[in-house]
């Protein structure tokens, strides 16, 4: 066979709408018979700073249109519509520029493709990192990165750095970028399965996908943009494709393969997987049709002895934005500045929620919750204690040392969360729930000491939590994953650090809430909404 080079990912067009940031920082210089696009490194810093700011507070119009379609779909459940409406309201609040759309303002990720005739004269990663640093310092974002000092000792970096920056070489005299801020919840729902040729038939692939969709759960804040990638020259190539596909970066790939091995979208399987997601009945967090907005299925070449399969999601905080630097200047993708236009004139009709007064003895709150079945919608009023991963580990250390469970863990429900910075003049920064499953290992022990009797977070949990709640009379309440800005604006009245202040965003806090939305997911009788749904 004759030599033939194939661009592995032949993106056929870019239909992105860009806005121009500036004509500064770029010039064209002659070098022999070549024209070189020379970029002042300050231009890289500017682009990264603006990209991280825009993507933290605004979303793509297409994403918001998809949320509105859920509200208008007569087949959507009340819970689907409730979540979609809340997410649209949240987008409208975030677009005001004070409260980011999600409290987990993510790991900053930059993918760049640098033309051979582009010159900066610096380590581009340094200047892109400086731009990212600027945004996280100036805006009400959260520092989520922890750095290791030893194998087991860590501390928050205090800047949200380091960022992940990957720069590739290409032909041409322009520089193109994809910026992402990837939260821990959706990042943790990226999976690699090392399969074989035996998967590559209609029946086996469909059964495999059904099983993995069932396992996916709701911890990463659906509705999702789901990416499924089959094949890959390596595991790393597969997962890199998953991430970019979930960000819609590969939407304009070809829709059929060729003998040179080009990547392509399989539209038939995209429709099949979307149908599987809808029929799962997991829905937009609390049952229904809309686990996913849409699906991308990409087929790649593979080694004959290997068939990597990757799956990942972009969550309801769909934070992806493109940028480019050309002879004409520095450009950034235009995100939606007016999400309010997607809101319906009237909210979707919902049954009235049950109001729960949290400012009562724990025994009385438990007795009140025990009257209602799983899936009951609640409005919470009163005091919550906020604690997540590191705080739970600290409290376990206390118990292991023979010390008592802190009274605040016994007297109040525990909200698994970690806030973004508080804007000036506001009671709270963006403050949505974090993934419940990470705290599952603590529940039985903590409840045996009278703590964690009511837990509030997002996503499904293990059987161990169901068993503990049945044994000790506890409850797990699900909060909507995603609308962190509107929770801060409308539902959180005050925030006070009560323990471990040195942990920054992971410190234990006491918050006062009003009409805080939640659902009963796991009850004191051993019932679990998600387990029941799976059956």
N, C-alpha and C positions, 0 to 999 in steps of 0.2 A: 504494500500500500504506500502511496506517495505521502510525503510530509504534508500535513495540513494543520495550521494553527487555528484554534477556535477560542474566541473570547469566552471564558467559562460562564459569564453572566451577561449576555448581550442585551442590556436594557435598550429598548428600541426608541424611546423618546422620554422627554421630561416635560410633563404637562403641569408642573408646579407653578403656582402664581407667586412671584417674588416681589418684595419691596426693596427699594434701593436705600441703603443706609448712608452711603457717602461715595463721592468720587475721589476722596483723599486716600493717601497711603498706597496708591498704585501708579506705576508709570511703565512705559515700554522703552527699553534700551536696546541698542544694536550691539551685538557681539559677533563680529565677523559677518557671515551671511545669515545669522539667526537673529530673530527678534525675541527678546527676553522680557517677560512680565516680572518686574521687580516689585515686591510687596514689602513695604515698611512693616516690621513685626508688630508695630502698634495696631495695624489693621487686623491682624490675627486676634490680638487681645480684645479689640472692639467687637469683632464678630462673635467671639465666644461669649463675651459679657452680655451682649444683646440677645443672643440665642438662648442662653440659660435663663434670662429674665422672661422673655416672651413665653418660653415653653413651660415655665412654672406657673403662669397665671392665665394662659390662653390655650385653647384647643383648636384642632382643625374643624372647619365648617362641616366637612363630611362626617366626622364623628358625631357632631351635635345633630345633624340631620338624621343620623341613624337612631339616636335617642328619641327624637320626635316621632319617628316611624313606629317605635314600640308603643308609644302612647296612643297612636292612631290605629293600631292593629286590633281589630275586633277579637282576634284569637289570643291576644296577650292576656295574662292573668292580672288581677288587681295588684298582686305583688310586683309583677313585671313593671306595670305602669307606675306604681308608687316609687320604685327604685329609679326608673328613668326620669320621672318628674323631679325627684330630689337631686339627681345628678345634673339636670339642666339648671335647676335653681342654683346649685353649687357653682356651676360654670359662670353664671351671671354674677355671682358675688366675687369669684376669683378674678374675673376680668376687670374689676375695679382697681386691681393692682396692689391691694394691701395684704390680702389673705391668699396664699397659694392654694391651688385646687386640691392638693393632698398634703397632709402634714409630713409624710415621708417624701421629702423633696429630692431623694434619690441619690444614686451614684451617678456622677457626671461621666458620660461616655461620648467620645468624639471619634468618628470615622472620617478620615480625609483621603481624597485621591488627588495627588499633586502632579500636575503636568511636568514633563521633562524640561519645558521652557519657562518654568516658574522658579524664581530665586528669592529667598528670604535672607539668607546669610546667617541664620540662627538655628537653634534647636526649637523647631516649631512647637513642640510639646510644652516648652517652658512658657511661651507667650499665650498659648491656648489655656494653659493652667492658670495663668495670671488673670485672664478674663473671667474664667470660672470663679476664681477666688474673689474677684471684685463683686460679682453678683451675690455670692453667698454672704459676703460681709455687709453689703449695702441693703439687701432686701430681707424680708421676713421669712427666711428659709431656715431649714433645720440642718444642723451638722450631724450627719448619720455615720460618718466613717470612723471606725476605730482602728488604731494602729497597734501592732504587737511590739512590746518591749522585750518580752521573753516569750517562750512557748505559750505560757498561760496568762501572763500579765498584759493587759491592754489599756489604752486610754483613748478618749475621743481626740481626733486630730484638731478640733477647734476651727476648722476651715472648710470642711467637707472635701478636702483633698486627702489622698491623691485621686486624680481622675484616671479613667482608662482612655488612653489615646492611641489609636492605631492609624498610621499613615501609610498609604500605598502609592507606588509610582505608576504613572500612566502617560500616554502621549498627550501633546497639546500644550497650550499656554494659559490654562485656567486651573483653578483649585476648587474642588467641590467638597461639600461636607454633609454629614448626617450627625446631628446632635441629639442625644437622648438623655433623659434623667430617669434611671431605672430604679424603682422602689424595691425594697427587699421582698415584699409579698409576691409581686409578679416574677421577680428574678428567681425566687424559690420554686416557681412553677415552670421551670425549664427542665426538660427531661431528655436524657439520651438512652436509647435502647439499642443494644448491640444484637442485631438479628441476622438472619441468613436468607438465602434465596427462597427458602420454604415459605417465607412471608408473602412472597410476590405472586399471589393469586387472589382472585376476587374474594373468595370466602375467608381465607386466612386474614387478609388485610382488614376486611370489614369487622371481623370478630376482635382483632387486636385493637382497632380504633375504638370500638364500643367499650371495651374493658378500660382503656386508658382515659377515655372521656369520663367514665364513671368515677375513676380515681382522682380526676383533676380537682373536683370540689370547687368551693366558692371563696377560698381564703385570699385569692388575689383580686378581689373586687370585680366580678363580672357586672355587665356583659363584657366579654372578651373579644379582642381581635386575635383569633387563634391561627398559629402557623404550624404546619406539619411538613417536615422535610424528609424525604425518603432517598437514601443514598448519600454519597459524599466521598471524596478521595481520602478523607480522614474524619475522625470524630470532631476535630476542631472546625473543619470546613463545614460540617453539617450544622453544628450549633451556631456558628457565625451566620449562616444562612437563615436559621430559625429567627435569630434576633432581628436581622434586617427585614425579613419577610413580615414579621409581626408589626414592624413600623411602616409597612406599605412601600418599602424601598424598592422591592422587586415586582411591583404591580405591572410594569410594562415589559416583563420578560416575554419571550415567545410562548405560544401555547402548544407547541409540539417539539419533540426531540429531533436530533439528527445524528448521523454516524460519527460526528466529531465530538459528541458529548455535551452539547450546550444544555444549560439548565433551562427548565421550562415549567410553566404553571399548568397543572392538570385541572381544567375547569370542571370536568365531569366529577372528579373526586372531591373538588371543593364543594359542589352541591350535595354530594352524598354525605360528606362529613358534617356539613351544616345541618342536614336533616337528622343525622344521628344526635347532634347536640340538642336540637329542638325536642326530639323524642325522649331524651334523657329525663325531661321534666324537672331538671335542677333549676332552670330559669335564672333570672337576674337576682340571684342570691337566696331567694326564699320560695322557690318553686315556680314553674311556669315554662315558657317557651324560649326565653332569651338568655340562655347561658352564653351565647356568642352573638355578636353583631354579624360577623362574617368569618370566613375561613380562607386561608391561603395554603394550597398544597403545591409544593415544589419538588420536582424529581431531578435528582443529580446522578452522574455516573458513580460507579463504585468499583472497588476491588472485588474480584470474583469470589473471594473467601469471606467477604464482609458485607453487611448491609446495615449501616447505622441509620437509625430513625430518630429524629429529633422532634420535640413538641414544645412549644412555648406560647406565651400570651403577652399581648399588650393590654393592660387593664383599663378600668374606667378613667384613670388618669393617663390618658393616651399621649404621653409627652415625647413627641418626636418632631423635629424641625430640620429642614434642609437649609444650607447656606452655600454661597459660591462667591469667588473672587475672580473677576475677569478684567479685561482691559477697560471696561466701562465703569468699574467700581466694585463695591462690596454690597452683596445682596443677601437677604434673609427671607425665608418663606413667610408669606402673609398668613397669619392665623386669624381666627375669628375674634373680632373686637366687640361684637354685639350679640352675645349668646341669648339675650332676652328675646330676640325675634323668633327663637325656636320654641318658646314656652307657649302652651295653649292659653286661650283667654280665661278658661276656668280649669282648676285642678281636676285630675281624674277623681271620680267618685270612689270613696273607700268607706268601709264600715268604721264606726267610731272606735278609737283605741281605748284600752283600759288604762286609767290613770293609777299610777303606783306612787304612794308617798314613801320616800326613802328615809325620811326623818322620823322613823319609829324604831323600836327595838328590832333587832334582826329576826327574832322569833316571829314577830307579827308580820314582817315583810314576807318571810317564807310561807307563813300560813295563808297570806293573801294570794301569793303566786300559785300556791297549790290548788286553788279553786279553778284554774284555767288550763286548757289543753295546750300542747305544743302548737306552735304557729300563731298563737294569739298575739296580736299587735298591742304594744304598750306605749304609754308616755310616762317617762320617769321624771320625778321631781324630788330634789333634795341633794344629799351628799353622796359623792362617789370618791373612792380612793383610786388613784392612777398608779399602776405599777406594771412593768414589763420585764423583759429577760433578765437584766442584771440585778434589778431589785429583787426579783424572785430568788435568784441565786444567793444574794446577800441574806435574805430571810431564812433560806435553807441552812446557811452557815450558822445562823443564830440557833436554830433548832438543833442542829448537829452538835453544837457546843453546850446543849442543855438549857439554853435560855428560852423564855416563853415566847409564844407567838405575839407579835405586836398587837395591841388592842385595836388599832385602826383597821387591821386586817380581819378582825372578828366582828367589828361593829358596823361595817359598811360594805356594800358591794364593791368589787374590784374591777376597774376598767383597765383593760390592757391597751395602753396607748403611750405615745410620746410626742409632745407638741412641737410645732415650729415656733419661731420667735414671735413674741407678742407685739403687734403694731402699736405705735404710740396712741394713747387714748382709748385703747380697747381692752376688754377683760382678758382676752385669750388670743393666742395665735391659732392657726389651723390645727385641728385636734381630733382627727378621726381615729377609728379603732385600728389596732394592729392584729396580726394573725394569731388566733387563739391557740393553734396547735403547738406552738413553740413552748407554751406553758403547761402542756398536758402532763408532763412528768412530775409536776409538783402537786397536782390537784388532790390526789388521795391523801398524801401526807399532810398537806395544809388543812384539808377539811377534817382530818382526824384530830387536829388541834383547834378546831373551831373557826378556822380562817377560810377565805375564798368560798364562802357558802353561796354567794351569788357572784357570778362572773359575767362580764360584758365585753364582747370583742367581735371579731368577724371570722367567718369561715366555719367549716365542719371540724369535728374533733374525734378523737379515738374512742374506742369502746371503753377504755380505762376511765375516761371522764364520765361516761354514762353510768358505769358501775359505781363510781365513787358518789355521784349524785344520788343514785338509788340507795346506797348504803348509809349516807350521812344526811340525806334530805336536802341536797343542794340543787342549784339551778345554774344553767348556762343560758344567757340571753344574747341573741345575735343583734349586732348593730349594723347598719348599712355601711358597707365598705365603699369609700370614695368621697362622700360629701363633707370633707373636713372643714372647708371654708364656711359653709352655711351652718354647721354645728357650732363653730366658734362665734359666728355672728348672732345666731338666733337662740342657741340652747345652752351655752356655757356662760354663767353669770360671774364666776370668780375662780381664780386659780391660786393655790398657795402650796409652796414646797413644805413638806412635813418631815422628810427623812432623806438621808443620803444626798445632800445637795451637790456633793462633788461629782455626781454621776451625770450632771448636765441634763439633757433631754430624758435620761433614764431615771432621774430622781423620783422618789415617791411624792405625789402631789395629792392635795384634797381639792376637789372642784365641786361647785354648786351648779346644778343643772335644772333647766326648766323645759318641760315637754320634750325630753330627750327621747327620740324614737328607738324602739327595740322590739324584738320578737322573742317569745319563749322558744328555745331550740331544744334544750335538754331539761327534763323536769325531775322532781324528786321521786318519781315512780319508775324510773328506768326507761322512759320514753325519749327518743331522739328523733327530731324532725328529719335529719339527713339520712339516718339509718332506715327510717320508715320509707323515705322516698326511694332509696336504693332497692327496696323490696317491692 
